[in-house]
Amino acid sequence: MRTNYCGEVTESLIDQEVTVCGWVHRRRDHGGVIFIDLRDREGLLQVVYDPDIEDAFATAESVRNEYVLQVKGLVRYRPEGTKNDKLATGQIEILGKELTILNAAETPPFMLDVADDEVAEDIRLKYRYIDLRREPMQKRLKMRSDIVRTLRNFLDDNGFMDIETPMLTKATPEGARDYLVPSRTHENSFFALPQSPQLFKQLLMMSGMDRYYQIVRCFRDEDLRADRQPEFTQIDIETSFIDEEEIMSLTEYMMRGIFSDVLNVDLPNPFPRMTYDEAIRRFGSDKPDMRISMELVDIADLLQDIEFKVFSGPAKDEKGRVAAMRLPQGCKLSRKDIDGYTNFVGIYGAKGLAYIKVNELAKGVEGLQSPILKFLPDDAVMEIIKRTGAEDGDLVFFGADKAKIVNEALGALRVKLAEDLDLMEGDWEPLWVVDFPMFEWDEGGKRWHALHHPFTSPKESDIELLESDPGKCYSRAYDMVLNGTELGGGSMRIYREEVQKKVFKALGISEEEAEEKFGFLLDALKFGCPPHGGIAFGLDRLVMLLSGASSIRDVMAFPKTQSASCLLTQAPSTVSEAQLRELHIKLRKPTVNKES
């Protein structure tokens, strides 16, 4: 039906006849000459209809926006003064000779030349097929396709095999909530949609596949944010007879190739590295944005003996932290601004946000301004200023509480201030964060949880700590971070049965539960499992970052809403009683409030 895409008709086709198809982006009637901007996925093309060609002109008069057309015509240069250097086709136009309306269209619910935020998101998602016609969405999905092609080419060239793993599997006791699928043939039993192919890719290593990858759909029933969806796509990689240094080097090389091919950007070689402990100490986060120069500075030793318990309490608590963070030229913040940031850190559990403004450092404490100065010794205050490197015009914020609260509050404040005050330096700053703790303590459940997952290998030197002191055990895990976003996480895996059993025990998983949930894995470990490890990257997050989108919903063809529903298809939906009976399911009636 066509010889060319609209966006591919250029000066190289001058004086040739072409046939193109697409949607009417805009129709303009200029004194008897009709101009139609025809659009397809490759771009816009201007078509001109002259009254001399009566049939085509009459048809052109009847078309409206979003009509689907087939156009036959002659490629010619645009007249001087009408060329558009912003378009790939801006030097030429088509003199229309034939015009066929393939389909008419009603007026769309919104114009297609609007920005993302000019149309309510619920409208965009309800009419997603219209939204996907917009140029920004088409560019993002094309970029997504380009990234996947680059990934596949790299992995294929490096000896990886593309192997599919099951979508119907077994529920797991760790991690997020599973999406459950009732079985018709096994009464009262359920499959689970995979949160990741973790165990299957490890089993593939035990099967001798050696190098595996998969662009795979994963499912997690969890509360959603801008960078989360109930179903998402992973770039999943696993390999045998290799250590973390080789895996990090290989995937780093892969990521540099993606940025070079897709954005023509050269990422550093090698990526910088930082331990988990250092990242938390300096930035309050295990995925620090290295475009921001602000850092957290410990000051607990200066405030342990003061009477001001807001600071001295956490300073004396072994689980507490007192930290300061310098905001360059922060004195220009108003009291209203500071109150706003105080409310912001409250989201993370902080009870307040103390500060000191450095007006004139040459005057000592007299040159400082803060409601808390009267509670602090002068020598401690001046040492805090010295440690933070604060200068005239700067502001120093403080956090004092349990270490987790201080880290999360000041870590988030650091990013918030940089975004609000335009303090980002540089475009792309990748980082490897390494040497994660094996476990984190869950105060509510009074038990240890795996920081990554329970199949992550501990450091060889820390294996004995699994039983005696799990909190001091470190793992062979590594995360790739880019501009404060975790792109991917991986680890070397446990490949010895006795070590896996010790980890399960440290997590409070009994032998009976381990056998019930993971018996197939423990059995497989007995039959010659090779040393292996891998990593998984979030494809949606990667495309979001590279395209500059604000949400992963803008780089997915058909995403869900914040409440995990699809406005386009109205899913999830009810099903018939007959289907429920086949699945041996009886619905509970919703609770009725009798008082209402």
C-alpha positions as CSV (number, residue, x, y, z in Angstrom):
1,M,0.0,0.0,0.0
2,R,3.0,2.3,0.3
3,T,6.5,2.8,-1.1
4,N,7.9,4.8,1.7
5,Y,7.3,5.9,5.3
6,C,6.3,9.6,5.6
7,G,9.4,10.5,7.6
8,E,11.7,8.8,5.0
9,V,10.7,10.9,2.0
10,T,13.6,13.3,1.6
11,E,15.5,15.2,-1.1
12,S,17.0,12.0,-2.4
13,L,13.5,11.2,-3.9
14,I,13.1,14.6,-5.8
15,D,11.0,14.2,-9.0
16,Q,10.0,10.6,-8.0
17,E,6.4,9.4,-7.5
18,V,5.8,7.8,-4.0
19,T,2.9,6.3,-2.2
20,V,2.6,7.0,1.5
21,C,0.1,6.2,4.2
22,G,-0.7,7.7,7.6
23,W,-2.9,9.9,9.8
24,V,-3.9,13.5,9.1
25,H,-2.0,15.5,11.7
26,R,-3.3,18.8,10.4
27,R,-5.2,20.1,7.4
28,R,-4.9,23.7,6.2
29,D,-6.8,25.4,3.4
30,H,-4.8,28.4,2.0
31,G,-6.8,30.2,-0.6
32,G,-7.7,27.3,-2.7
33,V,-4.7,25.2,-2.0
34,I,-5.0,22.5,0.6
35,F,-2.1,21.4,2.8
36,I,-2.2,18.1,4.7
37,D,0.5,17.2,7.2
38,L,0.5,13.4,7.0
39,R,2.0,11.5,10.0
40,D,3.3,8.0,10.6
41,R,5.7,6.5,13.1
42,E,8.7,7.9,11.2
43,G,7.6,11.5,11.0
44,L,5.6,14.2,9.3
45,L,5.2,14.9,5.6
46,Q,3.6,17.9,3.9
47,V,1.2,17.1,1.0
48,V,-0.2,19.8,-1.3
49,Y,-3.4,19.4,-3.2
50,D,-4.1,21.8,-6.1
51,P,-7.6,22.5,-7.6
52,D,-6.3,21.4,-11.0
53,I,-6.4,17.8,-9.8
54,E,-10.1,17.9,-9.2
55,D,-10.9,14.4,-7.7
56,A,-8.0,14.5,-5.3
57,F,-8.7,18.1,-4.3
58,A,-12.4,17.3,-3.6
59,T,-11.4,14.4,-1.4
60,A,-8.8,16.5,0.4
61,E,-11.6,19.1,1.2
62,S,-13.5,16.4,3.2
63,V,-10.7,15.0,5.3
64,R,-10.3,15.9,9.0
65,N,-7.7,15.3,11.7
66,E,-6.8,11.6,12.3
67,Y,-8.4,10.4,9.1
68,V,-6.3,7.5,7.7
69,L,-5.1,8.2,4.2
70,Q,-3.2,6.7,1.3
71,V,-1.5,9.4,-0.8
72,K,0.2,9.1,-4.2
73,G,2.1,12.0,-5.5
74,L,5.3,13.6,-6.8
75,V,8.2,14.7,-4.5
76,R,9.3,18.3,-5.1
77,Y,11.2,21.0,-3.3
78,R,9.2,23.4,-1.1
79,P,9.1,27.0,-2.4
80,E,11.7,29.3,-1.0
81,G,10.6,30.8,2.4
82,T,8.5,27.8,3.3
83,K,11.2,25.2,4.1
84,N,11.3,23.8,7.7
85,D,14.7,22.9,9.0
86,K,13.2,21.4,12.1
87,L,11.7,18.5,10.1
88,A,13.7,15.7,8.4
89,T,11.2,16.2,5.5
90,G,11.2,20.0,5.8
91,Q,13.0,20.7,2.5
92,I,10.4,18.9,0.3
93,E,6.7,18.3,-0.1
94,I,4.4,15.9,-2.1
95,L,2.3,17.3,-4.9
96,G,-0.8,15.0,-4.4
97,K,-2.1,13.3,-7.4
98,E,-4.3,10.6,-5.9
99,L,-6.0,10.5,-2.4
100,T,-7.8,7.6,-0.8
101,I,-9.5,7.8,2.5
102,L,-8.8,4.5,4.1
103,N,-10.8,5.3,7.2
104,A,-12.6,8.3,8.7
105,A,-12.1,9.3,12.4
106,E,-14.1,11.0,15.1
107,T,-12.5,14.0,16.8
108,P,-10.0,12.6,19.2
109,P,-10.4,13.3,23.0
110,F,-7.2,15.5,22.9
111,M,-4.9,17.1,20.4
112,L,-1.8,15.1,19.5
113,D,0.7,18.0,19.6
114,V,0.4,18.5,23.4
115,A,3.0,17.7,26.1
116,D,2.5,14.9,28.6
117,D,1.3,17.1,31.4
118,E,-1.2,19.0,29.2
119,V,-3.6,16.1,29.3
120,A,-4.9,14.4,32.4
121,E,-3.1,11.0,32.8
122,D,-6.3,9.1,33.3
123,I,-7.5,10.4,29.9
124,R,-4.2,9.5,28.3
125,L,-4.4,5.9,29.7
126,K,-8.1,5.4,28.8
127,Y,-7.3,6.4,25.2
128,R,-3.8,4.9,25.1
129,Y,-4.0,4.1,21.4
130,I,-4.5,7.8,20.8
131,D,-1.8,8.8,23.3
132,L,0.7,6.4,21.6
133,R,0.3,8.4,18.3
134,R,1.9,11.4,19.9
135,E,5.5,12.0,18.8
136,P,7.0,11.9,22.4
137,M,5.5,8.5,23.0
138,Q,6.5,7.1,19.6
139,K,10.1,8.3,20.2
140,R,10.2,6.6,23.6
141,L,8.9,3.3,22.4
142,K,11.3,3.4,19.4
143,M,14.2,4.1,21.9
144,R,13.0,1.2,24.0
145,S,13.2,-1.0,20.9
146,D,16.6,0.3,20.0
147,I,17.9,-0.4,23.5
148,V,16.5,-4.0,23.5
149,R,18.1,-4.6,20.1
150,T,21.5,-3.4,21.3
151,L,21.2,-5.5,24.5
152,R,20.4,-8.7,22.5
153,N,23.2,-8.1,20.0
154,F,25.7,-7.6,22.8
155,L,24.6,-10.7,24.8
156,D,24.3,-12.9,21.7
157,D,27.8,-11.8,20.7
158,N,29.2,-12.7,24.1
159,G,27.9,-16.3,24.2
160,F,24.7,-15.8,26.1
161,M,21.7,-18.0,25.3
162,D,18.1,-16.6,25.3
163,I,16.1,-19.1,27.4
164,E,12.5,-18.6,28.5
165,T,11.5,-19.5,32.1
166,P,7.9,-20.3,33.3
167,M,5.3,-17.7,33.9
168,L,3.3,-20.0,36.2
169,T,5.4,-21.0,39.1
170,K,5.4,-21.4,42.9
171,A,4.7,-18.7,45.5
172,T,7.7,-17.5,47.5
173,P,7.9,-16.6,51.2
174,E,10.3,-13.7,50.7
175,G,10.0,-10.4,48.8
176,A,6.9,-8.6,47.6
177,R,3.4,-10.1,47.5
178,D,2.8,-12.6,44.7
179,Y,0.1,-12.4,42.1
180,L,-1.7,-15.7,42.5
181,V,-3.4,-17.8,39.8
182,P,-5.9,-20.4,40.8
183,S,-5.5,-23.8,39.3
184,R,-8.6,-25.4,37.7
185,T,-7.1,-28.9,37.6
186,H,-5.5,-28.9,41.1
187,E,-8.3,-28.0,43.5
188,N,-7.5,-25.4,46.1
189,S,-4.0,-24.9,44.7
190,F,-2.4,-21.8,43.2
191,F,0.3,-20.8,40.8
192,A,2.2,-17.5,41.3
193,L,3.3,-15.2,38.6
194,P,7.1,-14.8,38.9
195,Q,8.6,-11.8,40.8
196,S,11.8,-12.7,38.9
197,P,13.2,-15.8,37.3
198,Q,15.8,-16.1,40.1
199,L,15.6,-19.7,40.9
200,F,15.0,-20.9,37.4
201,K,18.1,-19.1,36.1
202,Q,20.2,-20.6,38.9
203,L,18.8,-24.0,37.9
204,L,19.9,-23.3,34.3
205,M,23.4,-22.8,35.6
206,M,23.2,-26.1,37.3
207,S,22.1,-27.6,34.0
208,G,25.3,-26.5,32.3
209,M,23.7,-23.6,30.2
210,D,26.7,-21.5,31.4
211,R,25.5,-18.1,30.0
212,Y,21.8,-17.2,30.1
213,Y,19.8,-14.1,29.4
214,Q,16.1,-13.2,29.0
215,I,14.1,-10.0,28.4
216,V,11.4,-11.1,30.8
217,R,8.1,-9.9,32.3
218,C,8.0,-9.9,36.1
219,F,5.1,-9.4,38.5
220,R,4.9,-7.9,42.0
221,D,1.7,-7.0,43.9
222,E,3.1,-4.0,45.8
223,D,2.3,-0.4,46.3
224,L,3.2,1.6,43.2
225,R,5.3,4.7,42.6
226,A,6.5,6.6,39.6
227,D,9.2,3.9,38.9
228,R,7.1,0.8,39.8
229,Q,4.4,-1.2,38.0
230,P,2.6,-4.4,38.9
231,E,4.2,-5.9,35.7
232,F,7.5,-4.8,34.5
233,T,10.4,-5.9,32.3
234,Q,13.8,-7.2,33.4
235,I,17.0,-7.7,31.5
236,D,17.9,-10.9,33.3
237,I,21.5,-12.3,33.1
238,E,23.2,-15.3,34.8
239,T,26.5,-16.9,34.1
240,S,28.8,-19.7,35.5
241,F,32.5,-20.0,36.3
242,I,32.8,-16.3,36.8
243,D,33.2,-13.9,39.7
244,E,31.7,-10.5,40.6
245,E,34.6,-8.6,39.0
246,E,34.0,-10.2,35.6
247,I,30.2,-9.8,35.8
248,M,30.5,-6.1,36.7
249,S,33.1,-5.5,34.0
250,L,31.0,-7.3,31.4
251,T,27.7,-5.5,32.2
252,E,29.4,-2.2,32.6
253,Y,30.8,-2.6,29.0
254,M,27.3,-3.5,27.9
255,M,25.9,-0.3,29.5
256,R,28.5,1.9,27.9
257,G,27.5,0.4,24.5
258,I,23.9,1.2,25.0
259,F,24.6,4.9,25.9
260,S,27.0,5.1,22.9
261,D,24.6,3.6,20.4
262,V,21.4,5.2,21.6
263,L,22.5,8.6,22.9
264,N,26.0,9.0,21.5
265,V,27.2,9.5,25.1
266,D,30.5,8.1,26.5
267,L,30.2,6.9,30.0
268,P,33.3,6.6,32.2
269,N,35.6,3.6,31.9
270,P,35.6,2.1,34.5
271,F,32.6,3.1,36.6
272,P,33.5,4.4,40.0
273,R,32.9,2.1,43.0
274,M,31.7,2.6,46.5
275,T,30.9,0.3,49.4
276,Y,27.4,0.3,50.9
277,D,28.7,1.5,54.2
278,E,30.5,4.5,52.6
279,A,27.4,5.4,50.5
280,I,25.2,5.4,53.6
281,R,27.7,7.4,55.7
282,R,28.3,10.0,53.0
283,F,24.9,10.3,51.3
284,G,22.3,8.5,53.5
285,S,21.4,6.2,50.5
286,D,22.6,3.0,48.9
287,K,21.9,4.6,45.5
288,P,23.4,8.0,45.8
289,D,23.1,10.6,43.0
290,M,26.7,11.5,42.3
291,R,25.7,14.7,40.4
292,I,25.1,16.2,43.8
293,S,28.1,17.4,45.8
294,M,26.4,17.7,49.2
295,E,27.4,15.1,51.8
296,L,26.4,14.0,55.3
297,V,29.0,14.6,58.0
298,D,28.9,12.8,61.4
299,I,29.0,15.1,64.4
300,A,27.7,12.8,67.2
301,D,31.1,12.9,69.0
302,L,30.7,16.6,69.5
303,L,27.3,16.5,71.0
304,Q,27.2,13.5,73.4
305,D,27.7,15.5,76.6
306,I,25.4,18.5,76.0
307,E,22.2,18.9,77.9
308,F,20.1,19.3,74.7
309,K,18.7,15.8,74.5
310,V,17.4,16.2,70.9
311,F,21.0,15.8,69.9
312,S,22.7,14.1,72.9
313,G,20.1,11.3,73.0
314,P,20.8,10.0,69.4
315,A,24.5,10.8,69.9
316,K,24.8,8.3,72.8
317,D,22.6,5.7,71.2
318,E,24.5,3.0,69.3
319,K,21.6,2.8,66.9
320,G,21.4,6.6,66.6
321,R,23.0,9.1,64.3
322,V,23.6,12.8,64.4
323,A,24.7,14.3,61.0
324,A,25.0,17.6,59.4
325,M,24.8,18.6,55.7
326,R,26.0,21.9,54.2
327,L,23.7,23.6,51.6
328,P,25.8,26.0,49.5
329,Q,24.4,29.5,49.6
330,G,21.4,28.2,51.6
331,C,21.0,31.5,53.5
332,K,18.8,32.7,50.7
333,L,16.1,30.2,51.9
334,S,13.2,31.9,53.6
335,R,11.7,30.7,56.8
336,K,8.7,29.5,54.7
337,D,11.1,27.5,52.5
338,I,12.7,25.8,55.6
339,D,9.3,25.0,57.0
340,G,8.5,23.3,53.7
341,Y,11.6,21.2,53.9
342,T,10.8,20.4,57.5
343,N,7.5,19.0,56.4
344,F,9.3,17.1,53.7
345,V,11.7,15.2,56.0
346,G,8.7,14.4,58.2
347,I,7.6,12.0,55.5
348,Y,10.6,9.9,56.5
349,G,10.0,10.0,60.2
350,A,12.1,13.0,61.1
351,K,10.7,15.0,64.0
352,G,12.2,18.2,62.9
353,L,14.9,19.9,60.8
354,A,17.4,22.0,62.7
355,Y,19.6,24.4,60.8
356,I,22.3,27.1,61.2
357,K,22.7,30.0,58.7
358,V,26.3,31.1,58.2
359,N,26.0,34.9,57.7
360,E,29.6,36.1,58.5
361,L,32.0,33.4,59.6
362,A,34.7,35.9,60.5
363,K,32.6,36.9,63.6
364,G,32.6,33.4,64.9
365,V,29.3,32.2,66.6
366,E,28.1,35.8,66.5
367,G,28.0,35.5,62.7
368,L,25.7,32.6,62.8
369,Q,21.9,32.5,63.0
370,S,19.8,29.7,64.3
371,P,17.2,28.9,67.0
372,I,19.4,26.0,68.3
373,L,22.6,28.0,68.9
374,K,21.6,28.7,72.5
375,F,21.6,24.9,73.2
376,L,25.0,24.2,71.7
377,P,28.5,24.9,73.1
378,D,30.4,27.5,70.9
379,D,33.4,25.2,70.4
380,A,31.1,22.4,69.1
381,V,29.3,24.8,66.8
382,M,32.6,26.0,65.3
383,E,33.9,22.5,64.8
384,I,30.6,21.6,63.0
385,I,31.1,24.5,60.7
386,K,34.7,23.4,60.1
387,R,33.8,19.8,59.4
388,T,31.1,20.6,57.0
389,G,33.3,23.2,55.2
390,A,30.5,25.8,55.5
391,E,31.3,29.3,54.2
392,D,29.5,32.7,54.3
393,G,26.1,32.4,52.7
394,D,25.8,28.6,53.4
395,L,23.2,26.9,55.5
396,V,23.8,23.7,57.6
397,F,21.0,21.3,58.1
398,F,21.0,18.7,61.0
399,G,19.4,15.3,61.5
400,A,19.3,13.5,64.9
401,D,17.4,10.3,65.4
402,K,17.7,6.6,64.8
403,A,20.3,6.1,62.1
404,K,17.8,4.7,59.6
405,I,15.5,7.8,60.0
406,V,18.5,10.3,59.7
407,N,19.8,8.5,56.6
408,E,16.5,8.4,54.8
409,A,15.5,11.9,55.8
410,L,18.8,13.7,55.0
411,G,19.4,11.4,52.0
412,A,16.0,12.4,50.5
413,L,16.5,16.1,51.5
414,R,19.8,16.1,49.6
415,V,18.1,15.1,46.4
416,K,15.1,17.4,47.0
417,L,17.3,20.5,47.5
418,A,19.4,19.7,44.4
419,E,16.3,19.4,42.3
420,D,14.7,22.5,43.7
421,L,17.8,24.7,43.6
422,D,19.4,23.4,40.4
423,L,22.5,22.0,42.1
424,M,23.0,19.0,39.8
425,E,26.4,18.9,38.2
426,G,27.0,16.8,35.0
427,D,24.6,14.7,32.9
428,W,25.3,11.1,33.6
429,E,27.1,9.7,36.7
430,P,27.1,5.9,37.0
431,L,28.3,4.1,40.1
432,W,28.8,0.6,41.4
433,V,27.7,0.1,45.1
434,V,29.3,-3.0,46.5
435,D,29.8,-5.0,49.8
436,F,26.2,-4.9,51.0
437,P,25.2,-6.4,54.3
438,M,23.7,-9.8,54.0
439,F,20.8,-9.0,56.3
440,E,18.7,-6.2,57.7
441,W,16.8,-6.4,61.0
442,D,13.0,-6.2,61.0
443,E,12.0,-4.6,64.2
444,G,8.3,-5.5,63.7
445,G,8.9,-9.1,62.9
446,K,11.9,-9.4,65.2
447,R,13.9,-11.3,62.6
448,W,16.5,-10.9,59.9
449,H,15.6,-10.2,56.3
450,A,17.8,-10.7,53.3
451,L,18.8,-7.3,52.0
452,H,18.8,-8.6,48.4
453,H,17.4,-12.2,48.4
454,P,18.1,-15.4,50.3
455,F,20.2,-16.9,47.5
456,T,22.9,-14.2,47.6
457,S,26.3,-15.6,48.6
458,P,28.0,-14.2,51.8
459,K,31.6,-13.3,51.6
460,E,33.7,-16.4,52.1
461,S,35.3,-14.8,55.2
462,D,31.9,-14.1,56.7
463,I,30.2,-17.6,56.4
464,E,30.9,-18.4,60.0
465,L,29.1,-15.3,61.1
466,L,25.8,-16.6,59.7
467,E,25.2,-18.4,62.9
468,S,27.1,-16.4,65.4
469,D,26.4,-12.8,64.3
470,P,24.4,-12.4,61.1
471,G,24.3,-8.6,61.4
472,K,28.0,-8.4,60.7
473,C,27.9,-10.7,57.6
474,Y,28.5,-9.0,54.2
475,S,27.4,-10.3,50.8
476,R,28.9,-10.6,47.4
477,A,26.3,-8.3,46.0
478,Y,26.6,-5.3,43.7
479,D,24.1,-2.6,42.4
480,M,24.6,-0.4,39.3
481,V,23.3,3.1,40.1
482,L,22.8,5.9,37.6
483,N,21.9,9.4,38.7
484,G,20.4,8.2,41.9
485,T,18.4,5.4,40.4
486,E,19.2,1.7,40.8
487,L,19.4,0.4,37.3
488,G,20.3,-3.2,38.2
489,G,21.2,-5.4,41.1
490,G,23.0,-8.7,41.2
491,S,25.2,-11.0,43.3
492,M,27.2,-14.1,43.3
493,R,24.8,-16.9,44.3
494,I,25.1,-19.6,46.9
495,Y,26.2,-22.8,45.2
496,R,26.8,-25.1,48.2
497,E,23.9,-26.8,50.0
498,E,25.3,-26.3,53.5
499,V,25.8,-22.6,53.1
500,Q,22.2,-22.2,51.7
501,K,20.9,-24.0,54.7
502,K,22.8,-21.7,57.1
503,V,21.3,-18.7,55.3
504,F,17.8,-20.1,55.6
505,K,18.4,-20.7,59.3
506,A,19.7,-17.1,59.8
507,L,16.4,-15.9,58.2
508,G,14.3,-17.9,60.6
509,I,13.2,-20.4,57.9
510,S,12.9,-23.8,59.5
511,E,14.1,-27.0,57.8
512,E,10.5,-28.0,57.2
513,E,9.6,-24.7,55.5
514,A,12.9,-24.7,53.5
515,E,12.1,-28.2,52.2
516,E,8.5,-27.2,51.4
517,K,9.4,-24.0,49.6
518,F,12.8,-24.7,48.2
519,G,13.3,-28.4,48.4
520,F,13.9,-28.6,44.6
521,L,16.7,-26.0,44.9
522,L,18.4,-27.8,47.8
523,D,18.2,-31.1,45.9
524,A,19.8,-29.4,42.9
525,L,22.7,-28.1,44.9
526,K,23.7,-31.7,45.7
527,F,24.4,-32.6,42.1
528,G,27.4,-30.6,41.2
529,C,26.4,-26.9,41.1
530,P,29.0,-24.6,39.6
531,P,30.0,-21.2,41.1
532,H,27.6,-18.7,39.4
533,G,26.2,-15.2,39.6
534,G,24.2,-12.7,37.7
535,I,22.4,-9.4,37.6
536,A,19.0,-8.0,36.5
537,F,18.4,-4.6,35.1
538,G,15.1,-2.8,35.0
539,L,14.4,-2.1,31.4
540,D,11.6,0.3,32.1
541,R,13.7,2.4,34.4
542,L,16.6,2.4,32.0
543,V,14.4,3.7,29.1
544,M,12.8,6.2,31.5
545,L,16.2,7.7,32.3
546,L,17.6,7.7,28.8
547,S,14.5,9.2,27.3
548,G,14.0,11.9,30.1
549,A,10.5,10.6,30.9
550,S,9.2,11.4,34.4
551,S,7.6,8.0,34.9
552,I,8.0,4.4,33.7
553,R,4.4,4.6,32.6
554,D,5.6,6.9,29.8
555,V,7.9,4.3,28.4
556,M,5.5,1.3,28.5
557,A,2.9,0.7,25.8
558,F,0.1,-0.2,28.1
559,P,0.8,0.5,31.7
560,K,-1.4,0.3,34.8
561,T,-2.5,3.2,37.0
562,Q,-1.2,3.9,40.5
563,S,-4.0,1.6,41.8
564,A,-2.8,-1.2,39.5
565,S,-5.8,-1.0,37.1
566,C,-6.0,-0.6,33.3
567,L,-8.3,2.2,32.3
568,L,-8.2,1.1,28.7
569,T,-9.6,-2.4,29.2
570,Q,-11.1,-1.9,32.6
571,A,-9.0,-4.7,34.2
572,P,-9.2,-6.1,36.7
573,S,-12.8,-7.1,36.2
574,T,-15.3,-9.6,37.6
575,V,-15.7,-13.0,36.1
576,S,-18.8,-15.3,35.7
577,E,-20.0,-17.6,38.4
578,A,-19.3,-20.5,36.0
579,Q,-15.6,-19.6,35.8
580,L,-15.4,-19.3,39.6
581,R,-17.0,-22.7,40.0
582,E,-14.5,-24.3,37.7
583,L,-11.7,-22.8,39.8
584,H,-13.3,-24.0,43.1
585,I,-13.6,-20.3,44.3
586,K,-16.4,-18.7,46.2
587,L,-16.3,-15.0,46.7
588,R,-16.8,-13.4,50.1
589,K,-19.4,-10.7,50.2
590,P,-18.1,-7.2,51.1
591,T,-18.6,-6.2,54.8
592,V,-21.6,-4.0,55.2
593,N,-21.6,-1.2,57.8
594,K,-24.9,-1.6,59.6
595,E,-24.8,1.9,61.1
596,S,-24.7,3.5,57.6
